[in-house]
Amino acid sequence: HPVLLTACARVPFGYCLCGRAGATGEIQFASCIDERHDISYAGMSPHGHYNVPIVLQREVMGVIVLYLKHGHQQQAGEPEFLGSVAATLAGLIEHRRTQDALRANGARLAEAQRIARLGSWEWLVGDDQLTFADGAEDIVGLTPGQQSLTLDDWLKVVHPDDRLRFDHAIELALTHGTTFDMDCRIQHADGNEHYVHSRAEVAYDADGHALRLVGSIQDITDRKQMEERLRQSATVFENTTEGVIITDAEDRITAVNRACFEITGYSEQELIGNTPALLRSGRHKEGFYDDMWRSVMESGRWQGELWPAQNVIPLCLRSCLWI
C-alpha cells in the first residue's frame, strides 16, 4: 500500500511496533491491530505482527517485520527461532560491513600508494624469484601482467654502479638481521634512469632461519632530481660574484652568500637575523631604499648597485641581489 511506502519508510524509535522493537531490543508480538499499532490507513486489513530486532553487541541494525493472520496465537519456540534468524542476519550484516570496510581501506591504500609511487616486493630465501605487487610492477618497469623477476634479471635492472651495494645490503640483512634500506638507480623500461628507495625486513621461521625478505619500493626520481637542482642552486649561490641576500616575510635576513660578506664587510653572524636596514650607508638619494623594497614586494627581487654601510673596499659601488 502507498501509505506503507511512506509512513513505514523511516519509523522513529519507540513508535509503532517496529519502533518499539528497535528501542527496546526485544521482540514485539501482536495478534491483531492493537493500541501499539500507531501507523494505520483507511481500509487496512486486520492482521498481526512479529517485529524482531536485529541486534549485535547492543547495536540495533534493523528490524524484521512479519505479518501474521489476524488472531494468530503465539506458539512455543517461535520467539526463539525468530531470535536465531535475527542473530544470523546480524552476523551476515556485520560480515558485509567488514568486507565493505576492507574494500574501502584497500582502495584508499592503493590510491595512496599510487600517489606516493609506492609498491611492495617479496623474495623467498633460496628462491630465484622476486615478486612485485601493489604498483611495484610499474615502478620497476615490468610488462603488463608480469609480477616477478629472477634475481639475475633484477640485478640487470639495477644500475651497474649500485649492484655491489645492493648485494651487500641483502647479505647484511640476511646474516645480521638488519633492515634492508637503500636508494639505488634502475634502468626503467621507459628507457630512463629512475631512482628508487627500497626498505625490507627479514621474516624468520620458528628456528630462527631466514624465510623471506618483505619490503616496499618507492619511486623517488622526482625527489632526487629536486635534490640535484637544489645542490646546483646552492653551488651557484655560494660561488656567484654578486652578493645575494634572502629575507623572510618580516624582512629578517635568513641567508647570505660568500660574496655578500666581501661586499658588505659584515660577517654571517652580524647579518643573519637583522634587517637589510643594517646596510644603509646614507650615500644614496632619498627614495632609493623605498624603490628597492617596492621592487622586492612587487616582483619578489631587487638587483642593483649600492653603497654598503661597512665596506672593506671604500668608495666602491657593489652589485647585490635581494630575494
C-alpha positions as CSV (number, residue, x, y, z in Angstrom):
1,H,0.0,0.0,0.0
2,P,1.3,3.5,-0.8
3,V,1.0,4.6,2.8
4,L,3.4,1.9,3.9
5,L,6.0,3.1,1.4
6,T,6.0,6.5,3.1
7,A,4.9,6.2,6.7
8,C,6.8,3.0,7.3
9,A,9.9,4.0,5.3
10,R,11.5,5.7,8.4
11,V,9.9,4.9,11.8
12,P,11.3,6.7,14.9
13,F,12.4,4.6,17.9
14,G,9.6,3.8,20.2
15,Y,6.9,4.5,17.5
16,C,4.6,1.7,16.3
17,L,5.6,-2.0,16.8
18,C,8.8,-1.9,14.8
19,G,10.0,1.3,16.5
20,R,9.3,-0.3,19.9
21,A,11.3,-3.4,18.8
22,G,14.2,-1.1,17.8
23,A,14.0,0.9,21.0
24,T,13.9,-2.0,23.4
25,G,15.9,-4.6,21.5
26,E,13.1,-7.0,22.3
27,I,10.7,-9.0,20.0
28,Q,7.2,-7.3,19.7
29,F,4.3,-9.7,19.1
30,A,0.7,-8.7,18.3
31,S,-2.1,-11.0,17.3
32,C,-4.2,-8.1,16.0
33,I,-4.0,-4.4,15.3
34,D,-3.8,-3.1,18.9
35,E,-3.0,0.3,20.5
36,R,0.7,-0.1,19.8
37,H,0.0,-0.1,16.0
38,D,0.5,3.7,15.6
39,I,0.5,3.6,11.8
40,S,-2.8,2.9,10.1
41,Y,-4.7,3.8,7.0
42,A,-8.3,3.5,5.7
43,G,-9.1,0.0,4.5
44,M,-6.2,-1.6,6.3
45,S,-6.9,-5.4,6.7
46,P,-6.9,-6.9,10.2
47,H,-3.5,-8.6,10.9
48,G,-1.0,-9.4,13.5
49,H,2.8,-8.9,13.7
50,Y,6.1,-10.2,14.8
51,N,8.7,-7.4,14.9
52,V,12.1,-8.9,15.6
53,P,15.1,-6.6,16.3
54,I,18.4,-7.5,14.6
55,V,20.9,-6.8,17.3
56,L,24.7,-7.3,17.6
57,Q,26.6,-6.2,20.7
58,R,23.7,-3.9,21.7
59,E,23.6,-2.2,18.3
60,V,20.2,-2.4,16.6
61,M,21.0,-2.9,12.9
62,G,17.4,-3.2,11.8
63,V,14.0,-4.9,12.5
64,I,12.4,-7.9,10.8
65,V,8.7,-7.2,10.2
66,L,6.5,-10.3,9.8
67,Y,2.8,-10.1,9.0
68,L,0.5,-12.7,10.7
69,K,-3.0,-13.7,10.2
70,H,-5.4,-11.9,12.4
71,G,-5.8,-13.7,15.7
72,H,-2.7,-15.8,15.4
73,Q,-1.7,-17.2,18.8
74,Q,2.0,-17.2,19.7
75,Q,3.4,-20.8,19.6
76,A,6.1,-22.2,21.8
77,G,9.5,-21.8,20.1
78,E,8.5,-19.1,17.7
79,P,10.3,-16.2,19.5
80,E,13.5,-18.4,20.0
81,F,13.5,-19.3,16.3
82,L,13.0,-15.8,15.1
83,G,15.7,-14.6,17.5
84,S,18.1,-17.1,16.0
85,V,17.2,-15.9,12.5
86,A,17.8,-12.3,13.6
87,A,21.2,-13.2,15.2
88,T,22.2,-14.9,11.9
89,L,21.3,-11.9,9.9
90,A,23.2,-9.7,12.4
91,G,26.3,-11.8,11.8
92,L,25.8,-11.6,8.0
93,I,25.3,-7.8,8.1
94,E,28.5,-7.3,10.2
95,H,30.4,-9.6,7.9
96,R,29.3,-7.5,4.9
97,R,30.2,-4.3,6.8
98,T,33.7,-5.7,7.4
99,Q,34.1,-6.6,3.8
100,D,33.0,-3.2,2.6
101,A,35.3,-1.5,5.1
102,L,38.2,-3.7,4.0
103,R,37.5,-2.9,0.3
104,A,37.3,0.8,1.1
105,N,40.5,0.7,3.1
106,G,42.2,-1.3,0.3
107,A,41.1,1.2,-2.3
108,R,42.3,4.1,-0.2
109,L,45.6,2.4,0.4
110,A,46.0,1.6,-3.3
111,E,45.3,5.2,-4.2
112,A,47.7,6.5,-1.5
113,Q,50.4,4.1,-2.8
114,R,49.8,5.2,-6.4
115,I,50.1,8.9,-5.4
116,A,53.3,8.1,-3.4
117,R,54.6,5.8,-6.1
118,L,54.9,3.1,-3.5
119,G,54.7,-0.7,-4.0
120,S,55.7,-3.9,-2.3
121,W,58.0,-6.8,-3.1
122,E,59.0,-10.1,-1.6
123,W,61.9,-12.5,-2.0
124,L,61.7,-16.1,-0.7
125,V,65.2,-17.0,0.5
126,G,66.6,-19.8,-1.7
127,D,64.1,-19.0,-4.5
128,D,65.2,-17.3,-7.7
129,Q,62.2,-15.0,-8.0
130,L,61.5,-11.5,-6.7
131,T,57.7,-10.9,-6.7
132,F,56.3,-7.4,-7.0
133,A,52.8,-6.2,-6.2
134,D,50.6,-3.2,-5.3
135,G,52.0,-1.0,-8.0
136,A,55.7,-2.0,-7.7
137,E,55.3,-3.6,-11.2
138,D,55.0,-0.2,-12.7
139,I,57.8,1.3,-10.5
140,V,60.4,-1.2,-11.7
141,G,59.1,-1.3,-15.3
142,L,57.6,-4.8,-15.6
143,T,55.4,-5.5,-18.6
144,P,51.6,-5.7,-18.1
145,G,50.7,-8.9,-16.4
146,Q,54.3,-9.6,-15.3
147,Q,54.8,-9.7,-11.5
148,S,58.2,-11.3,-10.9
149,L,61.9,-11.2,-12.0
150,T,64.7,-13.6,-11.4
151,L,67.5,-12.3,-9.2
152,D,69.8,-12.1,-12.2
153,D,67.3,-10.2,-14.3
154,W,66.7,-7.8,-11.3
155,L,70.4,-7.1,-10.9
156,K,70.5,-6.3,-14.6
157,V,67.8,-3.7,-14.0
158,V,69.8,-2.2,-11.1
159,H,72.4,0.4,-12.2
160,P,75.9,-1.3,-12.5
161,D,77.4,1.1,-10.0
162,D,74.8,0.2,-7.4
163,R,74.7,-3.6,-7.8
164,L,77.5,-4.3,-5.3
165,R,75.8,-2.1,-2.7
166,F,72.5,-3.8,-3.3
167,D,74.1,-7.3,-2.8
168,H,75.9,-6.1,0.3
169,A,72.7,-4.7,1.8
170,I,70.9,-8.0,1.2
171,E,73.7,-10.0,2.7
172,L,73.8,-7.8,5.8
173,A,70.0,-8.2,6.2
174,L,70.1,-12.0,6.0
175,T,73.2,-12.6,8.1
176,H,72.8,-9.9,10.8
177,G,69.0,-9.3,10.8
178,T,69.5,-5.6,9.9
179,T,66.8,-3.7,8.0
180,F,67.5,-3.6,4.3
181,D,67.3,0.1,3.5
182,M,68.9,1.8,0.4
183,D,68.4,4.1,-2.6
184,C,69.6,2.9,-6.0
185,R,69.2,3.6,-9.6
186,I,67.4,1.4,-12.0
187,Q,67.1,1.2,-15.8
188,H,63.4,1.5,-16.3
189,A,61.5,0.0,-19.3
190,D,60.8,3.6,-20.5
191,G,64.5,3.9,-21.3
192,N,65.2,6.4,-18.5
193,E,67.2,6.1,-15.3
194,H,64.9,6.1,-12.2
195,Y,65.8,6.4,-8.6
196,V,64.0,4.0,-6.1
197,H,64.1,3.7,-2.4
198,S,63.7,0.2,-1.0
199,R,63.2,-0.9,2.5
200,A,62.6,-4.5,3.7
201,E,62.8,-6.7,6.8
202,V,63.7,-10.4,7.2
203,A,60.9,-12.9,8.3
204,Y,62.2,-15.9,10.2
205,D,60.8,-19.4,11.0
206,A,60.4,-20.8,14.5
207,D,64.0,-22.0,14.4
208,G,65.4,-18.6,13.6
209,H,66.1,-19.3,9.9
210,A,65.5,-16.5,7.4
211,L,62.5,-17.3,5.3
212,R,62.0,-14.3,3.2
213,L,62.6,-10.6,2.7
214,V,59.4,-8.5,2.6
215,G,59.5,-4.8,1.8
216,S,58.4,-1.7,0.0
217,I,59.8,0.1,-3.0
218,Q,59.2,3.7,-3.9
219,D,60.0,5.8,-7.0
220,I,62.0,8.8,-5.7
221,T,63.2,10.1,-9.1
222,D,61.4,13.5,-8.7
223,R,62.9,13.9,-5.2
224,K,66.4,13.1,-6.4
225,Q,66.1,15.4,-9.3
226,M,64.9,18.2,-7.0
227,E,67.8,17.5,-4.6
228,E,70.2,17.8,-7.6
229,R,68.7,21.1,-8.7
230,L,69.0,22.4,-5.1
231,R,72.6,21.3,-5.0
232,Q,73.3,23.1,-8.2
233,S,71.5,26.2,-7.0
234,A,73.5,26.1,-3.7
235,T,76.7,25.9,-5.8
236,V,75.7,28.9,-7.8
237,F,74.5,30.7,-4.7
238,E,77.9,30.2,-3.0
239,N,80.1,31.0,-6.0
240,T,78.4,33.9,-7.8
241,T,80.3,37.2,-7.5
242,E,77.1,39.0,-6.8
243,G,76.1,39.4,-3.2
244,V,72.8,37.5,-2.5
245,I,70.6,38.3,0.4
246,I,67.5,36.2,1.3
247,T,64.9,37.6,3.7
248,D,61.7,36.2,5.3
249,A,58.2,37.8,5.3
250,E,59.3,40.0,8.2
251,D,62.3,41.3,6.3
252,R,64.7,39.4,8.5
253,I,67.8,38.2,6.7
254,T,67.8,34.4,6.7
255,A,70.7,33.6,4.3
256,V,73.6,35.3,2.6
257,N,76.3,34.1,0.3
258,R,80.1,34.4,0.5
259,A,80.2,37.4,-1.9
260,C,77.9,39.3,0.4
261,F,80.4,39.1,3.2
262,E,83.1,40.6,1.0
263,I,80.8,43.3,-0.4
264,T,79.3,44.4,2.9
265,G,82.2,43.8,5.3
266,Y,79.8,42.1,7.7
267,S,80.1,38.6,9.0
268,E,77.3,36.0,8.7
269,Q,76.6,36.3,12.4
270,E,76.2,40.0,12.1
271,L,73.8,39.7,9.1
272,I,71.6,36.7,9.9
273,G,68.5,37.8,11.9
274,N,69.0,41.5,11.1
275,T,67.1,43.5,8.5
276,P,68.7,44.9,5.4
277,A,68.4,48.3,7.1
278,L,71.8,47.4,8.7
279,L,73.3,48.1,5.3
280,R,72.1,51.7,4.9
281,S,75.1,53.9,4.1
282,G,73.5,57.2,3.8
283,R,75.1,57.7,0.4
284,H,72.1,57.1,-1.7
285,K,69.5,59.6,-2.8
286,E,66.2,59.9,-1.0
287,G,63.7,57.3,-2.1
288,F,66.4,54.8,-3.1
289,Y,65.5,52.2,-0.4
290,D,61.8,52.8,-0.9
291,D,62.2,51.9,-4.6
292,M,64.3,48.9,-3.7
293,W,61.7,47.4,-1.3
294,R,58.9,48.3,-3.8
295,S,60.6,46.1,-6.3
296,V,61.1,43.3,-3.8
297,M,57.4,43.4,-2.8
298,E,56.1,43.6,-6.4
299,S,58.5,41.2,-8.2
300,G,60.0,39.2,-5.3
301,R,63.5,40.5,-6.0
302,W,65.8,43.6,-6.5
303,Q,69.0,43.7,-8.3
304,G,71.3,46.8,-8.5
305,E,74.3,48.6,-7.0
306,L,74.5,50.1,-3.6
307,W,77.0,51.6,-1.2
308,P,77.2,49.2,1.8
309,A,77.4,50.9,5.3
310,Q,80.5,48.9,6.1
311,N,82.7,48.0,3.2
312,V,86.1,46.5,3.0
313,I,86.7,48.3,-0.3
314,P,86.0,52.0,0.4
315,L,84.1,54.2,-2.1
316,C,83.1,51.3,-4.3
317,L,79.6,50.5,-5.7
318,R,78.9,46.8,-5.4
319,S,76.2,44.6,-7.1
320,C,73.7,42.9,-4.8
321,L,70.6,40.7,-5.2
322,W,67.7,40.7,-2.7
323,I,65.3,37.7,-2.7
